Amino acid sequence: MSYSIIGFGNIGQAITKAFARNSIEVSVATTRDPESFASAAAAIGPTIIPKRLAEAVKADIIFLAVRFESHPDVAKTLSTWQGKTIIDVTNAYGVPPEQLGGQPSSKAVRQAFSGARLVKGFNHLAAATLAQDPAVQGGRRVVFLASDDEDAADEIGALAENLGFAPIKLGGLSEGGLLVQARGKSWGHLIFKDLVKFDA
């Protein structure tokens, strides 16, 4: 299984740190030349591999950690995303709901990435919190996952476990997924809630 993170801003870097802590290789890419952020990637860890966008999108599992407005540009990189799982880490705060046809932002992202399985996740925490070690006082920091594809949610749940988090599935994109999505200028009820799960 191969992994990549598209976007190397605060959220993208926070996710790379989770991979680095667990010595799991992950490609990182932006629209810029990889040499422009190679030193920053190397500072995070040796398993963080800068690549060109065209190379990074070949991964099996892709974290989409760009500005919501930029997702159509990334989607144009491939004609089909069949066989890939996209983790939508974007937040469409400030985007008018009517611009999305009244649907959740993650459904708009899924439509753009034709053929891919989509999971909304890793987007509800502030970057500084997401970047921290998820092991907290004997518990694990929670990440919420929502998807209309149960198998995809299970797959990303297993990855979240491997990265040290405690995944909690919220159900479909139009139900539980709305709890972790911005609608216009309001945040979903679980956005910025930093929760820790203690295993019984």
TIRO-2110 file (N, C-alpha, C; in Angstrom, 1 decimal):
// TIRO-2110
0.9, -1.2, 0.0, N, 1, A
0.0, 0.0, 0.0, CA, 1, A
0.9, 1.2, 0.0, C, 1, A
0.6, 2.2, -0.9, N, 2, A
1.4, 3.4, -1.0, CA, 2, A
0.6, 4.6, -0.6, C, 2, A
1.2, 5.6, 0.0, N, 3, A
0.5, 6.8, 0.6, CA, 3, A
1.1, 8.1, 0.0, C, 3, A
0.3, 9.1, -0.1, N, 4, A
0.8, 10.4, -0.5, CA, 4, A
-0.1, 11.4, 0.2, C, 4, A
0.5, 12.6, 0.4, N, 5, A
-0.2, 13.8, 0.9, CA, 5, A
0.0, 14.9, -0.1, C, 5, A
-1.2, 15.4, -0.6, N, 6, A
-1.1, 16.5, -1.6, CA, 6, A
-1.4, 17.8, -0.8, C, 6, A
-0.4, 18.6, -0.7, N, 7, A
-0.5, 19.8, 0.1, CA, 7, A
0.5, 19.7, 1.2, C, 7, A
1.3, 20.8, 1.4, N, 8, A
2.4, 20.8, 2.4, CA, 8, A
2.3, 22.0, 3.3, C, 8, A
1.1, 22.5, 3.5, N, 9, A
0.8, 23.6, 4.4, CA, 9, A
0.8, 23.0, 5.8, C, 9, A
0.2, 23.8, 6.8, N, 10, A
0.2, 23.4, 8.2, CA, 10, A
-0.4, 22.0, 8.4, C, 10, A
-1.6, 21.8, 7.7, N, 11, A
-2.3, 20.5, 7.9, CA, 11, A
-1.5, 19.3, 7.3, C, 11, A
-1.0, 19.6, 6.0, N, 12, A
-0.2, 18.6, 5.4, CA, 12, A
1.0, 18.2, 6.2, C, 12, A
1.7, 19.1, 6.7, N, 13, A
2.9, 18.8, 7.5, CA, 13, A
2.5, 18.1, 8.8, C, 13, A
1.4, 18.5, 9.4, N, 14, A
0.9, 17.8, 10.6, CA, 14, A
0.7, 16.3, 10.3, C, 14, A
0.1, 16.0, 9.2, N, 15, A
-0.1, 14.6, 8.8, CA, 15, A
1.2, 13.8, 8.6, C, 15, A
2.2, 14.5, 7.9, N, 16, A
3.5, 13.9, 7.6, CA, 16, A
4.2, 13.5, 8.9, C, 16, A
4.0, 14.3, 10.0, N, 17, A
4.6, 14.0, 11.2, CA, 17, A
4.1, 12.7, 11.8, C, 17, A
2.8, 12.4, 11.6, N, 18, A
2.3, 11.2, 12.1, CA, 18, A
2.9, 10.0, 11.4, C, 18, A
3.1, 10.1, 10.1, N, 19, A
3.8, 9.1, 9.3, CA, 19, A
5.3, 8.9, 9.8, C, 19, A
5.9, 10.1, 10.0, N, 20, A
7.3, 10.0, 10.4, CA, 20, A
7.5, 9.4, 11.8, C, 20, A
6.6, 9.7, 12.7, N, 21, A
6.7, 9.1, 14.0, CA, 21, A
6.6, 7.6, 14.0, C, 21, A
5.9, 7.0, 13.0, N, 22, A
5.7, 5.6, 12.9, CA, 22, A
6.5, 5.0, 11.8, C, 22, A
7.5, 5.7, 11.2, N, 23, A
8.4, 5.3, 10.2, CA, 23, A
7.7, 4.6, 9.0, C, 23, A
6.6, 5.3, 8.6, N, 24, A
5.9, 4.9, 7.4, CA, 24, A
6.2, 5.8, 6.3, C, 24, A
6.6, 5.3, 5.1, N, 25, A
6.9, 6.1, 4.0, CA, 25, A
5.7, 6.8, 3.4, C, 25, A
5.8, 8.1, 3.1, N, 26, A
4.7, 8.8, 2.5, CA, 26, A
5.3, 9.8, 1.5, C, 26, A
4.7, 9.9, 0.3, N, 27, A
5.1, 11.0, -0.6, CA, 27, A
4.4, 12.3, -0.3, C, 27, A
5.0, 13.4, -0.5, N, 28, A
4.4, 14.7, -0.4, CA, 28, A
4.5, 15.5, -1.6, C, 28, A
3.5, 16.2, -2.0, N, 29, A
3.6, 17.0, -3.2, CA, 29, A
2.8, 18.3, -3.1, C, 29, A
3.2, 19.3, -3.9, N, 30, A
2.4, 20.5, -4.1, CA, 30, A
2.4, 20.8, -5.6, C, 30, A
1.9, 21.9, -5.9, N, 31, A
2.0, 22.4, -7.3, CA, 31, A
3.4, 22.9, -7.6, C, 31, A
4.2, 23.1, -6.6, N, 32, A
5.6, 23.6, -6.7, CA, 32, A
6.6, 22.5, -7.0, C, 32, A
7.8, 22.8, -7.4, N, 33, A
8.8, 21.9, -7.6, CA, 33, A
9.2, 21.3, -6.2, C, 33, A
9.4, 19.9, -6.2, N, 34, A
9.6, 19.3, -4.9, CA, 34, A
10.9, 19.8, -4.2, C, 34, A
11.8, 20.3, -5.0, N, 35, A
13.1, 20.8, -4.4, CA, 35, A
12.8, 22.0, -3.5, C, 35, A
11.7, 22.7, -3.7, N, 36, A
11.4, 23.9, -3.0, CA, 36, A
11.0, 23.6, -1.5, C, 36, A
10.6, 22.4, -1.3, N, 37, A
10.2, 22.0, 0.1, CA, 37, A
11.0, 20.8, 0.6, C, 37, A
12.0, 20.4, -0.1, N, 38, A
12.7, 19.2, 0.2, CA, 38, A
13.4, 19.3, 1.6, C, 38, A
14.0, 20.4, 1.9, N, 39, A
14.6, 20.5, 3.2, CA, 39, A
13.6, 20.5, 4.4, C, 39, A
12.5, 21.1, 4.2, N, 40, A
11.4, 21.0, 5.2, CA, 40, A
10.9, 19.6, 5.4, C, 40, A
10.8, 18.8, 4.3, N, 41, A
10.4, 17.4, 4.4, CA, 41, A
11.4, 16.6, 5.1, C, 41, A
12.7, 16.9, 4.8, N, 42, A
13.8, 16.1, 5.4, CA, 42, A
13.9, 16.4, 6.9, C, 42, A
13.5, 17.6, 7.3, N, 43, A
13.6, 18.0, 8.7, CA, 43, A
12.5, 17.2, 9.5, C, 43, A
11.4, 16.8, 8.9, N, 44, A
10.4, 16.0, 9.6, CA, 44, A
10.8, 14.6, 9.7, C, 44, A
11.5, 14.0, 8.7, N, 45, A
11.9, 12.6, 8.9, CA, 45, A
12.3, 12.0, 7.5, C, 45, A
13.1, 10.9, 7.6, N, 46, A
13.6, 10.3, 6.4, CA, 46, A
12.5, 9.5, 5.5, C, 46, A
11.3, 9.3, 6.1, N, 47, A
10.3, 8.6, 5.4, CA, 47, A
9.4, 9.5, 4.6, C, 47, A
9.7, 10.8, 4.7, N, 48, A
8.8, 11.8, 4.0, CA, 48, A
9.5, 12.1, 2.7, C, 48, A
8.9, 11.7, 1.6, N, 49, A
9.5, 11.8, 0.2, CA, 49, A
8.9, 12.9, -0.6, C, 49, A
9.6, 14.0, -0.9, N, 50, A
9.0, 15.0, -1.8, CA, 50, A
8.9, 14.5, -3.2, C, 50, A
7.8, 14.7, -3.9, N, 51, A
7.6, 14.3, -5.3, CA, 51, A
6.9, 15.3, -6.1, C, 51, A
6.9, 15.2, -7.4, N, 52, A
6.1, 16.0, -8.2, CA, 52, A
4.7, 15.5, -8.1, C, 52, A
3.7, 16.4, -8.3, N, 53, A
2.3, 16.1, -8.2, CA, 53, A
1.9, 14.9, -9.0, C, 53, A
2.4, 14.9, -10.3, N, 54, A
2.1, 13.8, -11.2, CA, 54, A
2.5, 12.4, -10.7, C, 54, A
3.6, 12.4, -9.9, N, 55, A
4.1, 11.2, -9.3, CA, 55, A
3.3, 10.8, -8.0, C, 55, A
3.1, 11.8, -7.2, N, 56, A
2.4, 11.5, -5.9, CA, 56, A
1.0, 11.0, -6.1, C, 56, A
0.3, 11.4, -7.2, N, 57, A
-1.1, 10.9, -7.3, CA, 57, A
-1.1, 9.4, -7.8, C, 57, A
0.0, 8.8, -8.0, N, 58, A
0.0, 7.4, -8.3, CA, 58, A
-0.2, 6.5, -7.1, C, 58, A
-0.2, 7.1, -5.9, N, 59, A
-0.3, 6.3, -4.6, CA, 59, A
-1.7, 5.7, -4.5, C, 59, A
-1.8, 4.7, -3.7, N, 60, A
-3.1, 4.0, -3.5, CA, 60, A
-4.1, 4.9, -2.6, C, 60, A
-3.5, 5.5, -1.6, N, 61, A
-4.3, 6.3, -0.6, CA, 61, A
-3.7, 7.7, -0.6, C, 61, A
-4.5, 8.6, -0.8, N, 62, A
-4.1, 10.0, -1.0, CA, 62, A
-4.8, 11.0, 0.0, C, 62, A
-4.0, 11.7, 0.8, N, 63, A
-4.6, 12.7, 1.7, CA, 63, A
-4.7, 14.0, 0.8, C, 63, A
-5.9, 14.5, 0.7, N, 64, A
-6.1, 15.8, 0.0, CA, 64, A
-6.1, 16.9, 1.0, C, 64, A
-4.9, 17.5, 1.2, N, 65, A
-4.7, 18.5, 2.3, CA, 65, A
-4.4, 19.9, 1.7, C, 65, A
-5.2, 20.3, 0.6, N, 66, A
-5.1, 21.6, 0.0, CA, 66, A
-6.3, 22.5, 0.4, C, 66, A
-6.2, 23.7, 0.0, N, 67, A
-7.4, 24.6, 0.1, CA, 67, A
-8.5, 24.0, -0.6, C, 67, A
-9.7, 24.1, -0.1, N, 68, A
-10.9, 23.5, -0.8, CA, 68, A
-11.0, 24.0, -2.2, C, 68, A
-10.7, 25.3, -2.4, N, 69, A
-10.8, 25.9, -3.7, CA, 69, A
-9.9, 25.3, -4.8, C, 69, A
-8.8, 24.6, -4.3, N, 70, A
-7.8, 24.0, -5.1, CA, 70, A
-8.1, 22.6, -5.6, C, 70, A
-9.1, 22.0, -5.0, N, 71, A
-9.3, 20.5, -5.2, CA, 71, A
-9.6, 20.2, -6.7, C, 71, A
-10.3, 21.1, -7.5, N, 72, A
-10.5, 20.8, -8.9, CA, 72, A
-9.2, 20.7, -9.7, C, 72, A
-8.3, 21.5, -9.3, N, 73, A
-7.0, 21.5, -10.0, CA, 73, A
-6.3, 20.2, -9.8, C, 73, A
-6.3, 19.7, -8.6, N, 74, A
-5.6, 18.4, -8.3, CA, 74, A
-6.4, 17.3, -9.0, C, 74, A
-7.7, 17.4, -9.0, N, 75, A
-8.5, 16.3, -9.7, CA, 75, A
-8.2, 16.2, -11.2, C, 75, A
-7.8, 17.3, -11.8, N, 76, A
-7.5, 17.2, -13.2, CA, 76, A
-6.2, 16.5, -13.5, C, 76, A
-5.4, 16.2, -12.5, N, 77, A
-4.1, 15.5, -12.7, CA, 77, A
-4.3, 14.2, -13.4, C, 77, A
-5.4, 13.5, -13.1, N, 78, A
-5.7, 12.2, -13.6, CA, 78, A
-7.0, 12.2, -14.3, C, 78, A
-7.2, 11.4, -15.3, N, 79, A
-8.5, 11.3, -16.0, CA, 79, A
-9.5, 10.5, -15.2, C, 79, A
-8.9, 9.5, -14.5, N, 80, A
-9.8, 8.7, -13.6, CA, 80, A
-9.0, 8.4, -12.3, C, 80, A
-9.7, 8.3, -11.2, N, 81, A
-9.1, 8.0, -9.9, CA, 81, A
-9.5, 6.6, -9.5, C, 81, A
-10.0, 5.8, -10.4, N, 82, A
-10.4, 4.4, -10.1, CA, 82, A
-9.4, 3.7, -9.3, C, 82, A
-9.8, 3.0, -8.3, N, 83, A
-8.9, 2.2, -7.5, CA, 83, A
-8.2, 2.9, -6.4, C, 83, A
-8.4, 4.2, -6.3, N, 84, A
-7.7, 5.0, -5.3, CA, 84, A
-8.7, 5.4, -4.2, C, 84, A
-8.2, 5.6, -3.0, N, 85, A
-9.0, 6.2, -1.9, CA, 85, A
-8.5, 7.6, -1.6, C, 85, A
-9.4, 8.5, -1.6, N, 86, A
-9.0, 9.9, -1.3, CA, 86, A
-9.5, 10.2, 0.1, C, 86, A
-8.6, 10.7, 1.0, N, 87, A
-9.0, 11.2, 2.3, CA, 87, A
-9.2, 12.8, 2.2, C, 87, A
-10.4, 13.2, 2.3, N, 88, A
-10.7, 14.6, 2.1, CA, 88, A
-10.5, 15.4, 3.4, C, 88, A
-9.3, 16.1, 3.5, N, 89, A
-9.0, 16.8, 4.7, CA, 89, A
-9.3, 18.3, 4.5, C, 89, A
-10.0, 18.7, 3.4, N, 90, A
-10.3, 20.1, 3.1, CA, 90, A
-11.4, 20.6, 4.1, C, 90, A
-11.4, 21.9, 4.2, N, 91, A
-12.5, 22.6, 4.9, CA, 91, A
-13.1, 23.7, 4.1, C, 91, A
-14.3, 23.6, 3.7, N, 92, A
-14.9, 24.6, 2.8, CA, 92, A
-15.5, 25.8, 3.5, C, 92, A
-14.8, 26.2, 4.6, N, 93, A
-15.4, 27.4, 5.3, CA, 93, A
-15.4, 28.6, 4.4, C, 93, A
-16.6, 29.3, 4.5, N, 94, A
-16.7, 30.5, 3.7, CA, 94, A
-17.3, 30.3, 2.3, C, 94, A
-17.3, 29.0, 1.8, N, 95, A
-17.9, 28.7, 0.5, CA, 95, A
-19.4, 28.7, 0.6, C, 95, A
-20.1, 29.5, -0.1, N, 96, A
-21.6, 29.5, 0.0, CA, 96, A
-22.2, 28.2, -0.3, C, 96, A
-23.1, 27.6, 0.5, N, 97, A
-23.7, 26.3, 0.3, CA, 97, A
-24.3, 26.2, -1.1, C, 97, A
-24.9, 27.3, -1.6, N, 98, A
-25.5, 27.3, -3.0, CA, 98, A
-24.5, 27.0, -4.1, C, 98, A
-23.2, 27.4, -3.8, N, 99, A
-22.1, 27.1, -4.8, CA, 99, A
-21.9, 25.6, -4.9, C, 99, A
-22.2, 24.9, -3.8, N, 100, A
-22.0, 23.5, -3.8, CA, 100, A
-23.3, 22.7, -4.1, C, 100, A
-24.3, 23.5, -4.5, N, 101, A
-25.6, 22.8, -4.9, CA, 101, A
-26.3, 22.3, -3.6, C, 101, A
-26.0, 22.9, -2.5, N, 102, A
-26.6, 22.5, -1.2, CA, 102, A
-26.1, 21.2, -0.6, C, 102, A
-25.2, 20.6, -1.3, N, 103, A
-24.7, 19.3, -0.8, CA, 103, A
-23.4, 19.5, 0.1, C, 103, A
-23.1, 18.5, 0.9, N, 104, A
-21.9, 18.6, 1.7, CA, 104, A
-20.6, 18.8, 0.8, C, 104, A
-19.7, 19.5, 1.3, N, 105, A
-18.5, 19.8, 0.5, CA, 105, A
-17.8, 18.5, 0.1, C, 105, A
-17.8, 17.5, 0.9, N, 106, A
-17.1, 16.3, 0.6, CA, 106, A
-17.7, 15.6, -0.6, C, 106, A
-19.0, 15.8, -0.8, N, 107, A
-19.7, 15.2, -2.0, CA, 107, A
-19.2, 15.9, -3.3, C, 107, A
-19.0, 17.2, -3.2, N, 108, A
-18.4, 17.9, -4.3, CA, 108, A
-17.0, 17.4, -4.6, C, 108, A
-16.2, 17.2, -3.6, N, 109, A
-14.9, 16.6, -3.8, CA, 109, A
-15.0, 15.3, -4.4, C, 109, A
-15.9, 14.4, -3.9, N, 110, A
-16.0, 13.1, -4.5, CA, 110, A
-16.3, 13.1, -6.0, C, 110, A
-17.2, 14.0, -6.4, N, 111, A
-17.6, 14.2, -7.8, CA, 111, A
-16.4, 14.6, -8.6, C, 111, A
-15.5, 15.4, -8.1, N, 112, A
-14.4, 15.9, -8.8, CA, 112, A
-13.4, 14.8, -9.1, C, 112, A
-13.2, 13.9, -8.1, N, 113, A
-12.3, 12.8, -8.2, CA, 113, A
-13.0, 11.5, -8.7, C, 113, A
-13.3, 11.6, -9.9, N, 114, A
-14.1, 10.5, -10.6, CA, 114, A
-13.5, 9.1, -10.4, C, 114, A
-14.3, 8.2, -9.8, N, 115, A
-13.9, 6.8, -9.7, CA, 115, A
-13.3, 6.5, -8.3, C, 115, A
-12.9, 7.5, -7.6, N, 116, A
-12.2, 7.3, -6.3, CA, 116, A
-13.2, 6.9, -5.2, C, 116, A
-12.8, 6.2, -4.2, N, 117, A
-13.5, 6.1, -2.9, CA, 117, A
-13.1, 7.3, -2.1, C, 117, A
-14.1, 7.9, -1.4, N, 118, A
-13.7, 9.1, -0.6, CA, 118, A
-14.1, 8.9, 0.9, C, 118, A
-13.2, 9.3, 1.7, N, 119, A
-13.4, 9.3, 3.2, CA, 119, A
-13.1, 10.8, 3.7, C, 119, A
-14.1, 11.3, 4.4, N, 120, A
-13.8, 12.6, 5.0, CA, 120, A
-13.1, 12.3, 6.3, C, 120, A
-12.0, 13.0, 6.6, N, 121, A
-11.3, 12.7, 7.8, CA, 121, A
-10.1, 13.5, 8.1, C, 121, A
-9.6, 13.5, 9.3, N, 122, A
-8.4, 14.2, 9.7, CA, 122, A
-8.5, 15.7, 9.5, C, 122, A
-9.7, 16.2, 9.4, N, 123, A
-9.9, 17.6, 9.1, CA, 123, A
-10.5, 18.4, 10.3, C, 123, A
-10.8, 17.7, 11.4, N, 124, A
-11.6, 18.5, 12.4, CA, 124, A
-10.6, 19.1, 13.5, C, 124, A
-9.4, 18.7, 13.5, N, 125, A
-8.4, 19.3, 14.5, CA, 125, A
-7.6, 20.4, 13.9, C, 125, A
-7.3, 21.4, 14.7, N, 126, A
-6.4, 22.4, 14.3, CA, 126, A
-5.0, 21.8, 14.0, C, 126, A
-4.3, 22.4, 13.1, N, 127, A
-3.0, 21.8, 12.6, CA, 127, A
-2.0, 21.6, 13.8, C, 127, A
-1.9, 22.5, 14.7, N, 128, A
-1.0, 22.4, 15.8, CA, 128, A
-1.4, 21.2, 16.7, C, 128, A
-2.7, 20.9, 16.8, N, 129, A
-3.1, 19.7, 17.6, CA, 129, A
-2.9, 18.4, 16.9, C, 129, A
-3.2, 18.4, 15.6, N, 130, A
-3.0, 17.3, 14.7, CA, 130, A
-1.6, 16.8, 14.7, C, 130, A
-0.7, 17.8, 14.8, N, 131, A
0.8, 17.5, 14.6, CA, 131, A
1.4, 16.9, 15.9, C, 131, A
0.6, 16.9, 17.0, N, 132, A
1.2, 16.3, 18.2, CA, 132, A
1.1, 14.8, 18.2, C, 132, A
1.9, 14.2, 19.1, N, 133, A
1.7, 12.8, 19.3, CA, 133, A
0.3, 12.5, 19.7, C, 133, A
-0.4, 11.5, 19.1, N, 134, A
-1.8, 11.3, 19.5, CA, 134, A
-1.9, 10.5, 20.8, C, 134, A
-0.8, 10.0, 21.3, N, 135, A
-0.9, 9.3, 22.6, CA, 135, A
-1.0, 10.3, 23.7, C, 135, A
-2.1, 10.3, 24.4, N, 136, A
-2.4, 11.4, 25.4, CA, 136, A
-2.8, 10.7, 26.7, C, 136, A
-1.9, 10.8, 27.7, N, 137, A
-2.2, 10.3, 29.1, CA, 137, A
-2.9, 8.9, 29.1, C, 137, A
-2.3, 8.0, 28.3, N, 138, A
-2.8, 6.7, 28.3, CA, 138, A
-4.0, 6.4, 27.3, C, 138, A
-4.4, 7.5, 26.6, N, 139, A
-5.4, 7.3, 25.6, CA, 139, A
-4.9, 7.7, 24.3, C, 139, A
-5.8, 7.8, 23.3, N, 140, A
-5.4, 8.1, 21.9, CA, 140, A
-6.3, 9.2, 21.4, C, 140, A
-5.7, 10.2, 20.7, N, 141, A
-6.5, 11.3, 20.1, CA, 141, A
-7.4, 10.8, 19.1, C, 141, A
-8.6, 11.3, 19.1, N, 142, A
-9.7, 10.8, 18.2, CA, 142, A
-9.6, 11.5, 16.8, C, 142, A
-9.7, 10.8, 15.7, N, 143, A
-10.0, 11.4, 14.4, CA, 143, A
-11.3, 10.8, 13.9, C, 143, A
-12.2, 11.7, 13.4, N, 144, A
-13.5, 11.3, 12.9, CA, 144, A
-13.4, 11.0, 11.4, C, 144, A
-14.1, 9.9, 11.0, N, 145, A
-14.1, 9.5, 9.6, CA, 145, A
-15.6, 9.4, 9.2, C, 145, A
-15.9, 9.9, 8.0, N, 146, A
-17.2, 9.7, 7.4, CA, 146, A
-17.1, 9.3, 5.9, C, 146, A
-17.9, 8.4, 5.5, N, 147, A
-17.8, 7.9, 4.1, CA, 147, A
-19.1, 7.2, 3.7, C, 147, A
-19.4, 7.3, 2.5, N, 148, A
-20.6, 6.5, 1.9, CA, 148, A
-20.1, 5.1, 1.5, C, 148, A
-18.8, 4.8, 1.7, N, 149, A
-18.2, 3.5, 1.3, CA, 149, A
-17.7, 2.9, 2.6, C, 149, A
-18.4, 1.9, 3.1, N, 150, A
-18.0, 1.3, 4.4, CA, 150, A
-16.6, 0.7, 4.4, C, 150, A
-16.3, 0.0, 3.3, N, 151, A
-15.0, -0.6, 3.1, CA, 151, A
-13.8, 0.4, 3.2, C, 151, A
-14.1, 1.6, 2.5, N, 152, A
-13.1, 2.6, 2.5, CA, 152, A
-12.9, 3.2, 3.9, C, 152, A
-14.0, 3.4, 4.6, N, 153, A
-13.9, 3.9, 6.0, CA, 153, A
-13.1, 2.9, 6.9, C, 153, A
-13.3, 1.6, 6.7, N, 154, A
-12.6, 0.6, 7.4, CA, 154, A
-11.1, 0.7, 7.1, C, 154, A
-10.8, 0.8, 5.8, N, 155, A
-9.4, 0.9, 5.4, CA, 155, A
-8.7, 2.1, 6.0, C, 155, A
-9.3, 3.3, 6.0, N, 156, A
-8.7, 4.5, 6.5, CA, 156, A
-8.7, 4.4, 8.1, C, 156, A
-9.7, 3.7, 8.6, N, 157, A
-9.7, 3.5, 10.1, CA, 157, A
-8.5, 2.7, 10.5, C, 157, A
-8.2, 1.7, 9.7, N, 158, A
-7.0, 0.9, 10.0, CA, 158, A
-5.7, 1.7, 9.9, C, 158, A
-5.7, 2.6, 8.9, N, 159, A
-4.5, 3.5, 8.7, CA, 159, A
-4.4, 4.4, 9.9, C, 159, A
-5.5, 5.0, 10.3, N, 160, A
-5.5, 5.9, 11.5, CA, 160, A
-5.0, 5.2, 12.7, C, 160, A
-5.4, 3.9, 12.9, N, 161, A
-4.9, 3.1, 14.1, CA, 161, A
-3.3, 3.0, 14.0, C, 161, A
-2.9, 2.7, 12.7, N, 162, A
-1.4, 2.5, 12.5, CA, 162, A
-0.7, 3.8, 12.8, C, 162, A
-1.3, 4.9, 12.6, N, 163, A
-0.7, 6.2, 12.9, CA, 163, A
-0.8, 6.6, 14.3, C, 163, A
-1.5, 5.8, 15.1, N, 164, A
-1.6, 6.1, 16.6, CA, 164, A
-2.9, 6.7, 17.0, C, 164, A
-3.8, 7.0, 16.1, N, 165, A
-5.0, 7.7, 16.4, CA, 165, A
-6.1, 6.7, 16.8, C, 165, A
-7.2, 7.2, 17.4, N, 166, A
-8.4, 6.4, 17.6, CA, 166, A
-9.5, 6.9, 16.7, C, 166, A
-9.7, 6.1, 15.6, N, 167, A
-10.8, 6.5, 14.6, CA, 167, A
-12.2, 6.2, 15.1, C, 167, A
-13.0, 7.2, 14.9, N, 168, A
-14.5, 7.0, 15.2, CA, 168, A
-15.2, 7.3, 13.9, C, 168, A
-16.0, 6.3, 13.4, N, 169, A
-16.7, 6.4, 12.2, CA, 169, A
-18.1, 7.1, 12.5, C, 169, A
-18.4, 8.1, 11.7, N, 170, A
-19.6, 8.9, 11.9, CA, 170, A
-20.8, 8.5, 10.9, C, 170, A
-20.5, 7.5, 10.0, N, 171, A
-21.5, 7.2, 9.1, CA, 171, A
-21.3, 7.9, 7.7, C, 171, A
-22.4, 8.1, 7.0, N, 172, A
-22.3, 8.7, 5.6, CA, 172, A
-21.9, 10.1, 5.6, C, 172, A
-21.6, 10.6, 4.4, N, 173, A
-21.2, 12.0, 4.2, CA, 173, A
-22.3, 13.0, 4.5, C, 173, A
-23.6, 12.6, 4.2, N, 174, A
-24.7, 13.5, 4.4, CA, 174, A
-25.3, 13.4, 5.9, C, 174, A
-24.8, 12.4, 6.6, N, 175, A
-25.3, 12.3, 8.0, CA, 175, A
-24.2, 12.8, 9.0, C, 175, A
-23.5, 11.8, 9.5, N, 176, A
-22.4, 12.2, 10.4, CA, 176, A
-21.3, 13.1, 9.8, C, 176, A
-21.1, 12.9, 8.5, N, 177, A
-20.1, 13.8, 7.9, CA, 177, A
-20.4, 15.2, 8.0, C, 177, A
-21.6, 15.6, 8.1, N, 178, A
-21.9, 17.1, 8.3, CA, 178, A
-21.4, 17.6, 9.6, C, 178, A
-21.1, 16.7, 10.6, N, 179, A
-20.6, 17.2, 11.9, CA, 179, A
-19.2, 17.7, 11.8, C, 179, A
-18.5, 17.3, 10.7, N, 180, A
-17.1, 17.7, 10.6, CA, 180, A
-16.9, 18.5, 9.3, C, 180, A
-17.9, 19.2, 8.8, N, 181, A
-17.8, 20.0, 7.7, CA, 181, A
-18.3, 21.4, 7.9, C, 181, A
-17.6, 22.3, 7.3, N, 182, A
-18.1, 23.7, 7.4, CA, 182, A
-19.3, 23.9, 6.4, C, 182, A
-20.3, 24.7, 6.8, N, 183, A
-21.4, 25.0, 5.9, CA, 183, A
-21.4, 26.5, 5.8, C, 183, A
-21.0, 27.1, 4.7, N, 184, A
-20.9, 28.6, 4.6, CA, 184, A
-20.0, 29.1, 5.7, C, 184, A
-20.5, 29.9, 6.6, N, 185, A
-19.6, 30.5, 7.6, CA, 185, A
-19.8, 29.9, 9.0, C, 185, A
-20.4, 28.6, 9.0, N, 186, A
-20.5, 28.0, 10.3, CA, 186, A
-19.8, 26.6, 10.2, C, 186, A
-19.3, 26.2, 11.4, N, 187, A
-18.5, 25.0, 11.5, CA, 187, A
-19.4, 23.8, 11.9, C, 187, A
-19.1, 22.6, 11.5, N, 188, A
-19.8, 21.5, 12.0, CA, 188, A
-19.6, 21.3, 13.5, C, 188, A
-20.5, 20.7, 14.2, N, 189, A
-20.4, 20.6, 15.7, CA, 189, A
-19.2, 19.9, 16.2, C, 189, A
-18.5, 19.1, 15.5, N, 190, A
-17.4, 18.4, 16.0, CA, 190, A
-16.0, 19.0, 15.6, C, 190, A
-16.1, 20.1, 14.8, N, 191, A
-14.9, 20.7, 14.3, CA, 191, A
-14.2, 21.3, 15.6, C, 191, A
-12.9, 21.2, 15.6, N, 192, A
-12.0, 21.7, 16.7, CA, 192, A
-12.2, 21.0, 18.1, C, 192, A
-13.1, 20.0, 18.1, N, 193, A
-13.3, 19.2, 19.4, CA, 193, A
-12.1, 18.3, 19.5, C, 193, A
-11.2, 18.5, 20.5, N, 194, A
-10.1, 17.6, 20.7, CA, 194, A
-10.4, 16.6, 21.7, C, 194, A
-10.7, 15.4, 21.3, N, 195, A
-11.2, 14.3, 22.2, CA, 195, A
-10.2, 13.2, 22.3, C, 195, A
-10.1, 12.5, 23.4, N, 196, A
-9.2, 11.4, 23.6, CA, 196, A
-10.0, 10.2, 24.0, C, 196, A
-9.7, 9.1, 23.3, N, 197, A
-10.4, 7.8, 23.6, CA, 197, A
-9.5, 6.9, 24.5, C, 197, A
-10.1, 6.4, 25.6, N, 198, A
-9.4, 5.5, 26.4, CA, 198, A
-9.9, 4.1, 26.2, C, 198, A
-9.1, 3.1, 25.9, N, 199, A
-9.6, 1.8, 25.6, CA, 199, A
-9.9, 1.1, 26.9, C, 199, A
-11.0, 0.4, 27.0, N, 200, A
-11.4, -0.3, 28.2, CA, 200, A
-10.5, -1.5, 28.5, C, 200, A
END
